[in-house]
Amino acid sequence: MKYEVKQRCYRNIFTFYQNVAKKYKYTYSTFLMHKNIDDAVNAIYRIEQTLARRKPVMERWQGWHMAKAGKWYYAYTIDGDTITIQDACHEQNIHD
């Protein structure tokens, strides 16, 4: 399997954790921020291997597949042996 990750997916993950770091600047360390980012990005590569395929819950993701890893939801498409991750959304923001 080959994975292609759209820039929007990375941007959503980075932005979410940067905002958490700004809000909790005295208790949320940069080490923990980088660990959370790494965990969210690494989970992408478990899609269709250990993560179950789900029906999308957001209207803008209709027509795509969805997977959940930890607190992150990923929308993706499959074309042959290539999985393209279209979007990522933290469970706190999972709404239309």
C-alpha angles and dihedrals in degrees: 000000000000122000126211116187121198118228090240090064094055091043092054092052095046094044093049094053094041088055091049089051091051093048095046099031094149098048107026110075126209088238090059091044092055091045091052092048091049092049092050093047094045091052088064090071092058092063111122090007107068102348117086120238113243139187111260115257097197122073093224089059095055111130092032132088122247134211132183125214117176106311096341130092119202128199115206146163130216123218113174106306095340122097113199115198104212102180145356128208132182114233091246090062101040100129138099 
